[in-house]
Amino acid sequence: MVKLSLFSQITSLIPRELFNNIVKKHGTDKYSKGIDSWTHLISMLFCHLGHANSVRDISNGLRSITGNIKHLGCNQAPAKSTVSYMNEHRSYEIFQEFYYALAGHLRTQTKFYKPALKRIKRKVFLMDASVISLSLSLYDWAKFRTRKGAVKLHLLLDYEGCLPAFADLTHGKVHEIKVARKMSLPSDSILVFDMGYYDFSWWYNLDSMNNWFVTRGKDNMDYEIVEDFDLSDEKDKNVLQDCNIRLKGVKAQEEYPKMLRMVRYWDEEHQQELVFITNNRSWTATTVAMIYKERWNIEAFFKMIKQNLKIKSFVGTSENAVQIQIWTALITILLLAYLKTKAQYKWHMSNLITFIRLNLFVKIDLWDWINEPFIRPNSNKTEQLLLFDGEG
């Protein structure tokens, strides 16, 4: 008989020593009179997995399992006022640093999948940002427009596993390229981004680091064709043009003095012509289009975390509280991605999150359940419920 809940087994995946070292480094528990940093982390993980709407939900949810709270490594369930206070006063930086430490640890424990670009040997990164709306009356520090507040989540997604390799939360007005310029980007990689990162000098910086990039070209981009390639032998009839170009204009040429490659491609699905710009001149035109197409993964990631985790509404109103909720959401995604990758059953992430939420405090073996979530009528395993018989 399993004695631990799913929630307890999931949180046990976290290397406690790794977290404690970061806490010790920042000294966040030195003068703590409320809940310690570990209980704070557990509380916020419950916020996301339990879909808590307030600090009251967090407190009451954890109090409801008083007999099992020690299995989570916590001495007691926190009061709602304590959670609120810690979200405002305990620095979000410990959760930020722990996210990167946990990501590194989990990558040593499993191999995350590479969805479609298996032939591409270089590391691929997808870059984008998404606005999260806030009520200006509650979040007066996050002024976005006259009557609206917002923050913006900037991500650099590692294509292997589609997990953030870099994240930054800024005020909603901060432009994507401003954050991109301060990123510590890896060399010898491939970066895929949209027209929000239209900056020739930044492109040239990527090129100087031996990075390849694929982006969209703007309609008003001023250029001249240097070499137009013959497409008579091109098997992909959706390739409309493949050519080397040089930017026109004194400033543009100073910012990007080298040649670029332009590929015009017909998108059959959306019935439109797309223009791609890249600094790679060895790929086929079809490969350029295929690489950019994979950018949808980062859009899908934003959609998934907004729909399934608590990052559209917040349990605290201070900037620090919002940062904590975002970083603990990313930590939650790391744990879920690890489970999804290790599971024998082919889970969709949204279904995995939903089923964990429904069974959060059920005492069943995590790996038995995650490998075989749907029990057949003739099964001898009686610890699980037959919710429905079908695909996840």
C-alpha positions in Angstrom: 0.0 0.0 0.0 1.4 3.4 -1.1 1.7 5.8 1.9 2.6 8.9 0.0 0.4 11.2 -2.2 1.2 12.0 -5.8 2.1 15.5 -4.7 4.6 14.2 -2.2 6.2 11.9 -4.7 6.5 14.6 -7.3 8.2 17.0 -4.9 10.6 14.3 -3.8 12.1 14.6 -7.3 13.6 17.9 -6.2 17.2 17.5 -5.0 16.8 19.1 -1.6 20.5 19.6 -1.1 20.7 21.6 -4.3 17.9 23.9 -3.1 19.3 24.2 0.4 22.7 25.3 -1.0 21.0 28.2 -2.9 19.0 29.1 0.2 22.2 29.2 2.3 23.9 31.3 -0.3 21.2 33.9 -0.3 20.6 33.6 3.5 16.9 33.7 3.1 16.2 31.5 6.1 18.6 33.2 8.5 16.1 35.5 10.1 12.9 33.8 8.9 10.2 33.9 11.5 7.5 32.5 9.2 7.8 29.5 6.8 11.2 28.5 5.6 12.1 28.7 1.9 11.4 25.0 1.3 7.8 25.3 2.7 7.5 28.4 0.6 8.5 26.5 -2.5 6.1 23.6 -1.7 3.3 26.1 -1.2 3.8 27.7 -4.6 4.1 24.3 -6.3 0.8 23.5 -4.8 -0.6 26.8 -6.1 0.2 25.7 -9.7 -0.6 22.0 -9.5 -3.7 22.5 -7.3 -4.8 25.6 -9.3 -5.1 27.7 -6.2 -6.7 31.1 -6.8 -5.6 32.8 -3.6 -3.3 32.5 -0.6 -6.4 31.2 1.3 -6.6 28.4 -1.2 -3.0 27.5 -0.7 -3.2 27.6 3.0 -6.5 25.6 3.2 -5.3 23.1 0.6 -2.2 22.3 2.5 -4.0 22.3 5.9 -6.4 19.7 4.5 -3.5 17.2 4.5 -2.2 18.0 8.0 -1.5 14.3 8.7 0.8 14.1 5.6 2.4 17.6 5.6 5.7 16.2 7.1 6.0 13.9 4.1 6.4 17.1 2.1 9.4 18.1 4.3 7.3 20.8 6.0 6.7 21.2 9.7 3.3 22.8 9.3 1.0 24.2 6.7 1.4 28.0 6.4 -1.3 30.5 7.3 -2.5 32.6 4.4 -1.0 35.8 5.9 2.4 34.0 6.1 2.3 33.0 2.5 1.3 36.5 1.5 4.1 38.1 3.6 6.8 35.7 2.2 5.7 36.3 -1.4 6.2 40.0 -0.8 9.5 39.9 1.2 11.4 36.7 0.3 13.5 37.5 -2.8 12.4 35.8 -6.0 16.1 35.3 -6.9 16.3 32.1 -4.9 13.6 30.5 -7.1 15.1 32.0 -10.2 18.5 30.5 -9.4 17.0 27.2 -8.4 15.1 27.0 -11.7 18.4 27.0 -13.7 20.1 24.6 -11.2 17.1 22.2 -11.4 17.1 22.4 -15.2 20.8 21.4 -15.3 20.2 18.6 -12.8 17.2 17.1 -14.7 19.1 17.2 -18.0 21.6 14.8 -16.5 18.8 12.4 -15.4 17.1 12.1 -18.8 17.3 13.0 -22.5 14.7 15.4 -23.6 13.3 14.9 -27.0 14.0 16.9 -30.1 10.6 17.2 -31.9 11.4 17.4 -35.6 14.8 18.8 -36.5 16.7 15.6 -35.7 19.1 16.0 -38.7 20.2 19.4 -37.4 23.3 18.8 -35.3 23.6 22.3 -33.7 21.6 23.3 -30.7 18.4 25.1 -31.7 16.9 27.9 -29.6 13.5 29.6 -30.0 13.0 33.2 -28.9 9.8 35.1 -28.1 8.0 37.2 -25.5 4.4 37.2 -24.3 2.5 39.9 -22.5 0.6 39.0 -19.3 -2.2 41.5 -18.5 -2.6 42.9 -15.0 -5.1 45.2 -13.3 -3.5 48.6 -13.0 -5.5 49.4 -9.9 -3.9 46.4 -8.1 -0.5 46.4 -9.8 0.3 50.1 -10.0 4.0 49.3 -10.5 3.3 47.6 -13.9 1.9 50.5 -15.9 1.6 49.4 -19.6 -1.0 51.7 -21.1 -3.2 54.5 -19.8 -5.6 52.2 -18.1 -3.9 48.8 -18.3 -1.1 47.1 -16.5 1.1 44.3 -17.8 4.3 42.4 -17.5 6.2 40.7 -20.3 7.7 37.2 -20.1 10.8 36.8 -22.3 11.9 33.3 -23.1 14.8 31.6 -24.9 13.5 28.0 -25.4 15.8 25.1 -25.8 14.4 23.1 -28.6 15.4 19.9 -26.9 12.5 19.4 -24.6 11.1 22.9 -25.4 12.1 24.2 -22.0 13.4 27.7 -21.1 17.1 28.1 -21.2 16.7 31.8 -20.3 13.7 33.7 -18.9 13.2 37.3 -17.9 10.1 39.1 -16.6 10.0 42.8 -17.3 7.4 45.5 -17.4 5.1 45.3 -20.3 6.6 48.2 -22.2 10.1 46.7 -22.4 10.8 45.8 -26.1 11.9 42.2 -26.9 15.2 43.3 -28.6 16.3 45.2 -25.4 16.2 41.9 -23.4 17.7 40.0 -26.3 20.7 42.3 -26.3 21.6 41.5 -22.7 21.1 37.7 -23.0 24.2 35.6 -22.7 23.7 33.6 -25.9 25.5 30.4 -26.7 27.8 30.3 -29.7 27.7 27.7 -32.5 23.9 27.5 -32.2 20.8 28.2 -34.2 18.3 30.9 -33.1 14.8 31.3 -34.5 12.8 34.4 -33.8 10.1 36.6 -35.3 10.0 40.2 -36.5 10.0 41.5 -32.9 13.8 41.1 -33.0 14.3 43.1 -36.1 17.7 44.6 -35.4 20.6 44.4 -37.9 23.4 45.1 -35.4 22.1 42.3 -33.1 21.9 40.0 -36.1 25.5 40.8 -36.9 26.5 40.1 -33.3 24.9 36.6 -33.6 26.8 36.0 -36.8 30.1 37.1 -35.2 29.5 34.4 -32.5 29.3 31.8 -35.2 25.5 31.5 -34.7 23.0 30.9 -37.5 19.6 32.5 -37.3 16.3 32.3 -39.1 13.8 35.1 -38.9 11.0 36.8 -41.0 11.7 39.6 -43.4 9.7 42.8 -43.2 7.9 44.2 -46.2 9.8 47.5 -46.1 13.3 45.9 -45.8 15.5 47.7 -48.3 17.9 45.4 -50.1 19.5 44.4 -53.4 19.7 40.9 -54.9 23.4 39.8 -55.3 22.7 36.3 -56.5 19.4 34.7 -57.5 19.6 30.9 -57.5 18.1 28.7 -60.2 15.1 26.7 -58.9 14.6 24.5 -61.9 15.8 21.4 -59.9 14.1 22.4 -56.7 11.8 19.5 -55.6 9.8 21.6 -53.2 7.5 23.6 -55.4 6.5 25.9 -52.5 10.0 27.5 -52.7 9.3 30.7 -54.8 12.7 32.3 -54.6 16.1 31.6 -53.0 18.7 34.4 -53.3 21.7 36.2 -51.6 21.0 39.8 -50.7 22.8 42.8 -49.4 21.1 45.5 -47.3 20.9 49.0 -48.8 21.4 52.2 -46.9 24.4 53.5 -45.1 23.2 52.7 -41.6 21.9 49.2 -42.5 25.2 48.3 -44.2 27.2 49.5 -41.2 25.1 47.4 -38.9 25.2 44.3 -41.1 27.9 44.6 -43.7 27.8 40.9 -44.9 25.4 39.2 -47.3 22.2 37.6 -46.1 20.1 34.9 -47.7 16.4 35.4 -48.5 13.9 32.6 -49.1 10.4 33.2 -50.4 8.1 30.3 -49.5 4.4 29.6 -50.1 2.6 28.5 -46.9 -0.1 26.1 -48.2 -1.8 25.8 -44.8 -2.4 29.6 -44.4 -2.4 30.4 -48.1 0.2 33.1 -47.9 3.7 34.0 -49.0 6.4 34.1 -46.3 9.8 35.7 -46.5 12.6 34.2 -44.4 16.0 35.8 -43.7 19.0 33.7 -42.6 22.8 33.9 -42.5 23.2 30.3 -43.4 23.9 29.6 -47.1 24.4 25.8 -47.0 20.9 24.6 -46.0 18.3 23.9 -48.6 15.5 26.4 -48.9 13.1 23.8 -47.6 15.2 23.4 -44.5 15.2 27.2 -43.8 11.4 27.1 -44.0 11.2 24.0 -41.8 13.4 25.5 -39.1 11.3 28.6 -38.9 8.1 26.5 -38.8 9.3 25.0 -35.5 9.0 28.4 -33.9 5.4 27.5 -33.2 6.8 25.4 -30.3 7.5 28.5 -28.2 4.0 29.9 -29.0 2.6 26.6 -27.9 4.6 26.8 -24.7 3.2 30.2 -23.8 -0.3 29.0 -24.5 0.2 25.8 -22.4 1.6 27.6 -19.3 -1.1 30.3 -19.4 -3.9 27.8 -19.7 -2.7 25.2 -17.2 -0.6 27.0 -14.6 -1.3 30.1 -12.5 0.4 32.8 -14.4 -2.6 34.8 -15.7 -3.9 35.6 -12.2 -1.7 36.1 -9.2 -2.0 35.4 -5.4 0.1 38.5 -4.6 0.2 42.0 -5.9 3.8 43.1 -5.4 6.4 42.8 -8.1 8.4 40.3 -6.1 5.2 38.1 -5.6 4.6 38.1 -9.3 8.2 37.1 -10.0 8.0 34.3 -7.5 4.8 33.0 -9.1 6.4 33.0 -12.6 9.6 31.3 -11.5 7.8 28.6 -9.5 5.6 28.0 -12.5 8.7 27.4 -14.6 10.0 25.0 -11.9 6.7 23.2 -12.0 7.0 22.8 -15.8 10.5 21.3 -15.4 9.2 18.6 -13.0 6.2 17.9 -15.3 8.5 17.8 -18.4 10.7 15.3 -16.6 7.7 13.1 -15.8 6.4 13.3 -19.3 9.7 12.3 -20.8 10.3 9.4 -18.4 6.7 8.0 -18.7 6.0 5.0 -20.8 2.5 6.4 -21.7 2.5 9.2 -24.3 1.1 12.1 -22.4 0.0 15.4 -23.7 1.2 18.0 -21.3 -2.2 19.6 -20.7 -3.7 16.1 -19.9 -0.8 15.3 -17.6 -1.4 18.5 -15.6 -5.1 17.9 -15.4 -4.8 14.3 -14.2 -2.2 15.2 -11.6 -4.5 18.0 -10.3 -7.4 15.5 -10.0 -5.2 13.0 -8.2 -2.9 15.3 -6.3 -3.4 13.9 -2.8 -4.3 10.4 -3.9 -2.0 7.7 -2.5 -0.9 5.8 -5.6 2.5 4.9 -6.9 3.6 7.7 -9.1 5.4 5.7 -11.7 2.8 2.9 -12.0 0.2 5.5 -12.5 2.1 7.7 -14.9 3.1 4.7 -17.0 -0.4 3.1 -17.1 -2.9 5.8 -16.2 -6.0 4.0 -17.6 -6.8 0.7 -16.0 -8.4 -2.0 -18.2 -11.4 -3.8 -16.8 -9.5 -7.1 -16.4 -6.6 -5.3 -14.5 -5.6 -6.5 -11.1 -4.3 -3.1 -10.1 -7.0 -1.7 -7.8 -5.3 1.4 -6.5 -6.3 3.5 -9.6 -9.6 4.6 -10.8 -10.9 3.9 -14.3 -11.6 7.5 -15.3 -12.1 6.7 -19.0 -10.7 4.4 -21.5 -9.1 6.3 -24.4 -6.3 8.4 -25.6 -4.6 11.0 -23.3 
